[in-house]
Amino acid sequence: MTFELVYDTYEAGYRYWWFPSVGLIFVAVGLTVLIYQHKNPSQTRSLWFRVFPRLFTGFAVVWVLISFVATFSEYWDLRQALRSGQFETVEGKVVNFVRMPWQPAGGARGSAR
């Protein structure tokens, strides 16, 4: 009889790092525009062209912070449970296994049969 490890929380790591990091692209774009505007001031620019980059950059920073805290806190809680021994190990024979179609990580889950 052979055994196969199906899922190991310890080895999974922080899987959703990509979600807050996408916001870093928008932070970089916003900061680039703000630096450009600071180095090239123009009296003819409307209020909207002066305010929008600040709003855009501020929203991007808030996005990164909130999404990081939301996703990392789940990972941290699982990590702490693992370190403190507050977890369950499930072992046994798998019966009536129906393979679901492949989906990317974080995608919608299929319904149970």
SERO-4910 file (N, C-alpha, C, O; in steps of 0.05 Angstrom, whole numbers):
BEGIN
 pado doro    nc1    nc2    nc3   cac1   cac2   cac3    cc1    cc2    cc3    oc1    oc2    oc3
  Met    A     17    -23      0      0      0      0     18     25      0     37     27     16
  Thr    A     13     44    -18     28     69    -19     11     92    -10    -14     92    -13
  Phe    A     24    111      2     10    135     11     19    159     -5     42    161    -13
  Glu    A      1    178    -10      7    202    -25     -2    226     -9    -25    227      0
  Leu    A     16    245     -5      8    270      8     -7    287    -12      3    294    -33
  Val    A    -32    294     -5    -49    310    -23    -45    339    -18    -43    355    -38
  Tyr    A    -45    348      7    -42    377     12    -27    381     39    -33    367     58
  Asp    A     -9    399     39      7    405     63      6    435     67     18    450     52
  Thr    A     -7    443     88    -10    472     94     17    485     99     22    507     90
  Tyr    A     35    470    112     62    480    118     77    488     93     91    508     92
  Glu    A     75    471     72     89    475     47     75    495     29     88    506     11
  Ala    A     50    501     33     35    518     15     45    547     15     46    559     -6
  Gly    A     51    558     38     61    585     40     40    606     35     16    600     34
  Tyr    A     49    630     32     31    653     27     24    653     -2     39    664    -19
  Arg    A      0    641     -9     -7    637    -37    -18    661    -51    -17    662    -76
  Tyr    A    -28    681    -37    -42    703    -50    -25    728    -51    -36    750    -51
  Trp    A      1    726    -51     19    748    -53     14    765    -78     19    789    -78
  Trp    A      5    752    -99      2    766   -125    -20    787   -124    -19    807   -138
  Phe    A    -41    782   -107    -64    800   -106    -56    829    -97    -63    848   -112
  Pro    A    -43    833    -74    -35    860    -67    -13    871    -85    -11    895    -90
  Ser    A      4    853    -96     26    863   -113     17    875   -139     31    891   -151
  Val    A     -7    867   -149    -18    879   -173    -22    909   -168    -17    925   -186
  Gly    A    -31    916   -144    -35    944   -137    -10    960   -138    -10    985   -142
  Leu    A     13    947   -133     39    961   -134     45    973   -162     58    994   -164
  Ile    A     34    960   -182     38    971   -209     24    998   -211     35   1017   -222
  Phe    A      0   1000   -200    -15   1025   -201     -3   1046   -183     -4   1070   -189
  Val    A      9   1038   -160     23   1057   -143     47   1068   -159     51   1093   -158
  Ala    A     61   1052   -173     85   1061   -189     76   1080   -211     89   1101   -215
  Val    A     54   1074   -224     44   1092   -245     36   1119   -233     43   1140   -244
  Gly    A     21   1118   -211     13   1143   -198     36   1160   -188     36   1184   -192
  Leu    A     56   1147   -176     80   1162   -167     95   1173   -190    106   1195   -188
  Thr    A     97   1159   -212    111   1169   -236     97   1195   -246    111   1214   -253
  Val    A     71   1194   -248     56   1218   -257     60   1241   -237     63   1264   -246
  Leu    A     59   1235   -211     62   1257   -191     90   1269   -193     93   1293   -191
  Ile    A    111   1252   -196    138   1262   -199    141   1279   -224    153   1300   -224
  Tyr    A    129   1270   -246    130   1285   -271    117   1312   -268    127   1332   -277
  Gln    A     93   1312   -255     79   1338   -251     95   1356   -233     95   1381   -237
  His    A    108   1345   -213    124   1362   -195    148   1374   -209    155   1397   -204
  Lys    A    161   1359   -227    184   1369   -241    177   1388   -264    193   1404   -273
  Asn    A    152   1386   -274    143   1401   -297    117   1416   -290     96   1409   -301
  Pro    A    118   1435   -272     93   1449   -264     82   1465   -288     98   1476   -304
  Ser    A     57   1466   -289     44   1482   -311     20   1497   -299      4   1485   -285
  Gln    A     18   1522   -306     -4   1538   -296    -29   1533   -311    -51   1540   -302
  Thr    A    -27   1521   -335    -51   1517   -351    -66   1491   -345    -88   1487   -355
  Arg    A    -56   1475   -328    -70   1450   -321    -94   1456   -304    -94   1473   -286
  Ser    A   -115   1441   -310   -140   1445   -294   -137   1431   -267   -118   1416   -262
  Leu    A   -156   1437   -249   -156   1426   -223   -157   1395   -224   -144   1381   -209
  Trp    A   -173   1385   -243   -176   1356   -246   -149   1342   -252   -144   1321   -240
  Phe    A   -133   1354   -269   -107   1342   -276    -87   1344   -254    -67   1329   -253
  Arg    A    -92   1361   -235    -74   1363   -211    -84   1345   -189    -68   1334   -174
  Val    A   -110   1341   -187   -121   1325   -164   -122   1295   -171   -117   1278   -154
  Phe    A   -129   1288   -196   -133   1260   -203   -109   1242   -197   -113   1221   -186
  Pro    A    -84   1250   -204    -62   1233   -197    -59   1227   -167    -51   1206   -159
  Arg    A    -65   1247   -151    -64   1243   -122    -86   1223   -113    -80   1206    -96
  Leu    A   -110   1226   -123   -131   1208   -116   -125   1179   -126   -129   1160   -112
  Phe    A   -115   1177   -150   -108   1152   -162    -86   1138   -146    -89   1114   -139
  Thr    A    -65   1152   -139    -43   1141   -123    -53   1133    -95    -46   1112    -84
  Gly    A    -68   1151    -83    -79   1145    -56    -96   1120    -56    -94   1103    -38
  Phe    A   -114   1117    -76   -131   1093    -78   -114   1069    -82   -119   1048    -70
  Ala    A    -93   1070    -98    -75   1047   -103    -61   1039    -77    -58   1015    -72
  Val    A    -52   1058    -62    -38   1052    -37    -58   1039    -17    -51   1019     -4
  Val    A    -82   1049    -15   -102   1038      2   -109   1009     -7   -112    991     10
  Trp    A   -111   1005    -33   -116    978    -44    -95    959    -35   -101    937    -26
  Val    A    -69    966    -38    -47    949    -31    -48    942     -2    -46    919      6
  Leu    A    -52    962     15    -52    958     44    -75    940     53    -71    920     68
  Ile    A    -99    946     44   -122    930     52   -121    902     41   -126    883     56
  Ser    A   -113    898     16   -112    872      5    -90    855     17    -93    831     21
  Phe    A    -68    868     24    -46    853     38    -55    844     66    -51    821     73
  Val    A    -67    862     81    -75    855    108    -96    833    107    -96    814    123
  Ala    A   -115    835     88   -137    815     86   -126    788     79   -134    767     90
  Thr    A   -107    786     60    -97    760     51    -76    749     69    -75    725     74
  Phe    A    -58    766     79    -37    757     96    -46    748    124    -35    730    136
  Ser    A    -67    761    134    -77    754    160    -88    725    161    -84    711    180
  Glu    A   -100    716    139   -109    688    138    -86    669    138    -86    649    153
  Tyr    A    -65    676    123    -41    659    123    -28    659    150    -19    638    160
  Trp    A    -26    682    163    -14    684    189    -29    667    210    -17    653    226
  Asp    A    -56    668    209    -72    652    228    -67    622    224    -64    608    243
  Leu    A    -66    614    199    -61    585    194    -33    577    203    -29    556    214
  Arg    A    -14    595    198     14    589    207     16    587    237     30    569    247
  Gln    A      2    605    252      3    604    281    -11    579    291     -2    567    310
  Ala    A    -33    571    279    -47    546    287    -28    522    283    -28    504    299
  Leu    A    -13    522    261      5    500    256     28    500    276     35    478    286
  Arg    A     38    523    283     60    524    303     51    516    331     66    504    346
  Ser    A     26    523    338     16    518    365      4    490    367     -4    482    389
  Gly    A      3    476    345     -8    448    346    -38    447    345    -50    426    351
  Gln    A    -51    469    338    -81    469    337    -90    463    309   -102    479    295
  Phe    A    -85    438    300    -93    429    274   -100    400    275    -95    386    295
  Glu    A   -111    390    254   -118    362    252   -104    350    228   -101    362    207
  Thr    A    -95    325    232    -83    310    210   -104    290    201   -115    275    217
  Val    A   -110    290    176   -130    272    165   -116    250    149   -101    256    130
  Glu    A   -120    226    157   -108    203    143   -130    183    136   -149    181    151
  Gly    A   -126    169    115   -145    148    109   -146    142     79   -133    155     63
  Lys    A   -161    122     73   -165    114     45   -185    131     32   -206    137     43
  Val    A   -179    140      8   -198    157     -7   -216    138    -24   -206    121    -39
  Val    A   -242    142    -20   -261    126    -36   -281    145    -50   -285    167    -41
  Asn    A   -292    135    -72   -311    151    -88   -300    178    -96   -314    198    -96
  Phe    A   -275    178   -104   -262    203   -113   -270    210   -141   -268    193   -159
  Val    A   -280    234   -145   -287    244   -172   -270    268   -178   -273    289   -165
  Arg    A   -252    266   -197   -234    288   -204   -250    311   -217   -265    307   -236
  Met    A   -245    335   -206   -258    359   -217   -241    370   -240   -217    365   -240
  Pro    A   -253    384   -259   -236    396   -280   -217    416   -268   -222    429   -247
  Trp    A   -193    418   -280   -173    436   -270   -182    465   -271   -194    474   -290
  Gln    A   -175    480   -249   -181    509   -248   -157    522   -236   -144    511   -218
  Pro    A   -151    547   -244   -128    561   -231   -133    565   -202   -156    566   -192
  Ala    A   -111    568   -186   -113    573   -157   -130    597   -152   -127    618   -165
  Gly    A   -148    595   -132   -166    617   -125   -190    620   -142   -207    637   -138
  Gly    A   -193    602   -162   -216    603   -180   -241    592   -167   -240    583   -144
  Ala    A   -263    593   -181   -289    583   -170   -287    553   -166   -274    539   -182
  Arg    A   -299    544   -145   -299    516   -139   -324    503   -151   -345    515   -153
  Gly    A   -321    478   -159   -344    462   -169   -361    454   -145   -353    455   -122
  Ser    A   -385    445   -152   -404    436   -131   -397    406   -124   -388    391   -141
  Ala    A   -403    399    -99   -398    372    -90   -420    354   -102   -443    362   -106
  Arg    A   -413    329   -106   -433    310   -117   -443    292    -95   -460    275   -100
***
